[in-house]
Each structure stands twice: as structure tokens, then as C-alpha cells.
Amino acid sequence: MTTLVSILIPALNEEMNVRRAYDRVVAVFDALPDYTPEIIFTDNHSDDKTFDILSEIAQADDRVRVIRFSRNVGYQASVLTAYRSAQGACSIQIDCDLQDPPELIPEMLDKWRQGYHVVYGIRRSLPDGPLVAAARRAFYTLIDWISTDDLPRNAGEFRLTDRRILDELRRVDDRSPYVRGLISGMGFNQIGFEYDREARLEGTSKFPFRAMLALAVDGLINHSLVPLRLASLISLTVGLLTFLLMIAYVIARVVFGQDWPAGFATTTVLLLLSMTLNAMFLGIMGEYVGRIFIQSKDLHRPLIEAELNQPEPREDTTKPLTREVDVPAPNAELTAQKDAGHAAE
């Protein structure tokens, strides 16, 4: 009796890495006879040979599922689609560039068997340059500080997620998701383990500075109201100071008879300050209003262009599906051990 595990691998123009990723994942599970992999590749509309290679792999191995989008829907949306498509008792997300070693999967499964719902990797070292690495760690610290959710620091996308979390993710309907934050914010039993992230072997990174900045904005806006509250606080402070200055001006003019010169410069500065503050705060509020608009209009839903080796749909979508594999409850062994201990007492 084996347990079905969903391996989620997003890909975008990774023709040099997809087969290597498949081979290393399969090699790991060949040494795990108690587990059967379901390997889900999400192709974010690659314009190289990525989908052709994935089609060959899926034709040769029915454990491989491929989801190709009709356009590039973004990394987070493609990942969320993979999570919602997972059929296993748990899932493990891993990048196609293999910077997160698949050989750590057995350790993650061991911790899952101990009763943890989420097992995430903590990046002890990064192959990035010192500036990029410092920026990453600063962002993790900032979002953990301002967020009401318990977001782990220095943790990326390399994580195991229990079926309970996967069922909750199926209910998520978000056009600008921040998946790692969604999972961390759900709570349950979570544990991290440290590892050294490896350097990319082939191809180029799909996360340039602009993409990392967009991800940071998604994380901040999805998990905190601090930007809005900061805007409100600064507005009130500036408004109070302006009011006090106005009172002082009136008192000086009426009570003390100050002969103020024509205040062209003062008026101009105050007007420019007012316009600057209004523009900045309208921009912050616009981020939230724009997301509300996109959500209410149901825009930008990922459209699937092609699917390979997809299982037959079932009416009961709350239970893990298997392909001729019996999937036990993930914590059954731990529960049995606890029951035996209580009986002995």
C-alpha cells in the first residue's frame, strides 16, 4: 500500500531543465517504495521546446501530468493552479531549475509523517550576489514584521503541503495570489528545516529584479494593511501641523500685528506638498482598489490550453484522488502510536 504524493513543478522556457528535473524526482521516488509520485508540470506558455519535451515525458510516463496555459499568467497564478490540481495525500513544490534539491524530499516526508501539515525549507545560504541576497532577507524580515500572519523568514517556495491545506487552497479565488503567504497564514502544524540552495545549472532566472519587486508588492498588500494605515497616519500628522501653522499665522497677524509679505513662495510650497501627498496616498489606495476591481470583475483567470494525462473528474473533490493507489491518512501511523501509548498507560 503506497501513498500518492503530488510534485508541483512550474516551468517557463526551461527546455534545458525539465527532463533533468523529471529524472531527479523519479530517482528519488525509486528509492521510496512506500510512495508513488504524481508529477505536475505547469507550463506558463513557454515559447521554446519546453512543452514538446514535457509532451514526450508525459507520453512515456502516465505519472506525469502537464498543464499548459494559453498565455503567461504569472508565477504565482500558475503555482496556485498546480496546488488546486494536486490529487495526492500531500504535495511538494519544487522549482524546475533544481536550486532546491529533490534529494531532500525524503526528509520532508519524514517530518510530514510526524504530524506536520506544512514542511518548508529555510534558505541557509543563497547563490545570489550579496546585494540580491541582502534584499531578499530584508524583504522576508519586513513582511514578517508588518504582517498579522506568522510568515517564516528566509523561506521560499520549496515546501510540502498536507491534503488538508490543499483542500483549503481549492476554495481560494484570487487573481493576484501570494501562495507562500496563503499557506503560512492558514496555520496548522508547520515546521522548517535549513538547507543550502544550489546555483542554477542551465538557463536564466525567470525572476529579474522587476519580477521580484512585483512579488514583494503582492506579499505586502496581500498580508498587511500597514501601507493604508501609514498613509492615514501621515495624512493626519501633516494635516494637524498645517492646522497649527494656520492658527499661529492668524494669531501673529491679528494679535501681534505682524506685517507678513505676500506669501507666494509659501503658498506654492504648500500647494506642491498637498499635491505630492495626495498623489502618493491615492497611489497606495489605488493598489487596493485595483485588486478589488479585478477580483469583482473575475478578470485574468488562468485558461488552460492543453492537459495531458489528467485523471477523470470525481464528484467528491474533498478527498485525495489516486491512480490505482490507496492513499492512507497522512498521520495514521502517528495516531496509532499515540493510541498505543495511551492504552499502555
N, C-alpha and C positions, 0 to 999 in steps of 0.2 A: 504494500500500500504506500503510494508516494504522494507528495504534496505538490500542487501546481504553484509555481512562482512566476509572476509576470515581470519580465525585464523590459524596462522602458528606455528606448534609445532614440532621442531626437537627432535628426540629420539634416544638414543643409550644405549641398555641394561638398560631400565627403566621399567622393569616389575612391580616394586612396585609403580610406579608413574603415568603411562599412564592413568589408569582408574580414579585415583583421579584428574588428570588434566582435563580429559574429563568431569567428574561430575561437577567440579567447574566452568568450562567455560559454560556448559549448564545451570547451576543455574543462572549465571549472565544474560544470554540472555533470560531466562524465565521471568525475571523482566524487559525486554526491548521489549515490543510488537512491536515497530517500526523497529526492526532489526531482520534479520534471519542469523544465523551463518553457515558458511561453514568451517568445522574444518579439516585442512590438517595436518596429521602426516607424517613426513618424517623419515622412519626407516633406519638408517645408517648401515644396515646389522647386526642387533643385533644377538648375539648368545645365548640369553636367551629366555624367553617366551614373549618378547615384541610384536613381530609380531602376535603371536597366540592371544594375548589379543586384539590387535588392530583389528584383523580379526573379532573377536566376536563383538566388538563395532560397526564396520562398517556394519556388517550383521544386527544388530538391529537398526541402525540409519543411514539412507541414507544421512544425512547431513555430515557424516564423510567420508573423503577421506584419503586413505593410499598410500603412495609411498615408496616402499622398494627398496633400491639399491642392485646391485649384489655384491657389496663389500663396505667397508668403504671408502667413497670418501672424508671424512673430513667434519668438521662442516660447514665451510663457503660455500663449494660447495653444500651441502645438503640444506642449507638455501636459497641460490640463486635459486635452483630448485623449492623450495616451492614458492618463490616470483613469479617466471615465470609461475607457475601453478595456481596462485590465480585468481579467477573469479569475486570476489566481487568489489563493488564500492570503497572499501578500504581494507587494510589488517592490522592485528595486530600480530606481532611476540612475542611469549612468550615461555620461557624455560619450559621443561617438569617437572623440579624439583620444580616448583611453588615458586621459590625465588622471582619472580616478581608476585605480587598478581593479579589474574584476576579480582578482585573486583574493580580495578582501570580503567577497560575498559570503563565504562560509562563516566568517566571524560575525557578520551581520545576522545571518540566520540563527546562529547560536544564541545571540542576545535576544532575538525575537522569540525563540523557544523558551527563554527565561521569563517571558511575560511582558516584554516591552512592545508597545504599539508602533513606535517610531524609533528607528536607529539611524542616526545621522553622522556623517563624517565631519570631523573638525580639522581644518587645514592647518597642520603644524608648520608647514613651510610651503611657499609658493614659488613656482618657476618664473614668475613675472619679475620685471625690474623693480628696484627698491621704491620708486615713485608710485607705480601702479599697486604694488603690494601694500604700501602705506595707505593709499587712498581706499583700497578695499577694506582694510581693517578699521580705518576711521569711519567708513560708512556703516559697517556692522555695529560699531560702538554707538554711533549716533542713532540709528534706527532702534536699537535695543533700549537706548535711554529715553527716547520720546514716545515709544510705543507702549500701549497698555497690555499688549501680548508679551508672552515670555519667548522672545526670539533669541535663539542661540547665536553667540558670536563666532565669527570665522567659520561658519558652516555654509556650504554651498548647496548644490543640487544632488549630491551623492547621498541617497538615503533609502532606507527600507520603510515601507508603509503597510500597516496591517489592513486587513479586509474591512475592519470597522471604519477606518479613515477613508478608504476607497469608496465605501457606500455613501459617506457624507459628501465626498467630492462630486459624486454624481448629481447631487442636488444643487451644486454651485452653478450660477448663471452670471458670469462676469466677463465683460468684454475687455477689461484691462487687468487680468488677474496677476497676483504676485503669489505663485504657488507655494513656495517655501514658507511664506508668511501665513498662508491659509492653513497649511498643515501644522505649523508650530502653534498657531493660535487656537487650534482645536483642543489642545491639551492632551489628555490621556497619559499613559506612561511613556516617557521619552528619555532616551539616553544617547550620548555622543561617544565617539571614540576618535582618537587622534591618528592621523596618517600624514605621510608626505606626498604632496601632489606632484605628479611627474610632468615632465615637459611634453608638449605636443610633438609627435614624431613626423607626421605628414600634414600637408595643407596649411592653411592660415586660419587664425582665430576668427570666428564669426561674431566676436564681441569687441569691436573697436570702442574707443572712448565714448563716442556718441551713444552706442547701444548700452554701455554700462551706465551712462548718465540717465538714459531713459528708464532703465531698470531701477536705479536709485530713486527716481521721482515716483515711479509706480509703488515702490516699497513704502516711501514716506507718506504718500497720500492715502494708500490703502490701509495703513495701520496707525494713523495718528491724525488728530485734529489740531496739533500744535501749530502748523502754519496759519490756520484760520485764527486761532486764539492769539498768536503772536501779532497778527495783523490788527486784531481788535485792540490788544493792549497798547501797541504803539500808537494807533489812531487816538485812543482815549488820552494817552500821555501828551501827545502833540497838541490835541485839542485843548487840554487843560492848560498847558503852557501858553498857548496862544490866547486863551481867555484871560489868564492872569496878566499877560503882557498888555492886552487891550485895556484892562482895568487900570493898570499902572499908567498907561498913556493918558487915559481920561483924567485920572487924579492929578497927574502932573500938569495937564493942560488947564483943568478947571480950578483946582485948589491952589497950586503953586504958580500958575500963570506962565508956564514955560512957553516960550515962543518957538515952536517946532518949525523947522524949514519944510518946504514941500517934500513930501516923502516918496519921491518917485522910486528911488532905489529900494527902499524898504518894502514898498508895495509890490514891486517887481519880484523881489526875493520871496516874499510870502506867497505870491501867486504861483511862482515856479515850484516852491516847496509843496504847496497844496496839490498842484497838478502831478508832481512826482509821486507823492504818497497815494493819491487816488489811482494812478496808473498801476503802481506796484500791487496794491491790495486788490484792485479789480482783476489783475492777472492771477493772483493766488485763488481768488474766489472763482475765476473762470475755469481753473483746472477742475474744481469740484463740480461746477455746473455742467461743464462739458461731459464729464463722466456720467452724470445723471441723465443728460440728454441721450448719450449713446446707449445707456442701459435701457431707458424707457422706449427708445425707438427700435431696440433689438437689432442694432446695426453690427456689421463686421463679424457675424457668426462664421466660424471656420466651416468651409464647404469642402467635403471630401471628394476628390477627383477619382480616385481608384482605391479599391480594397482587395487584398489578396489573403486567402486562407482565413477568412472571417468565420467565426462559429455561427451556427444557426441561432436566431434570437429566441429567448425564453420569456414567458410572461412574468415570472418571478425574477426581477432584476436585483433583488437584495441579497441573493445567495451566490457564492462564487461558482462559476461555471468551470467545468473540466472537460478535457478531451480524453474520455475513457480513463480518467484518473480520479481516484477517490481522494477528496480534499478534506482532511480532518480539521477540527477546530485548532487554531494555531497554538493555543495554550493548554491543549488537552493533557499533555504529559505533566506540565507543571501543576495543573489542577489535581491530577491523580496522585501526585507525590504529596501535595498538601493534605488531601483527604486521608491518605495512608498515615501521615504524621498525626493527624487529629485522632484517628482511630487508635493509634498506639498509645496516645496519652489517655 
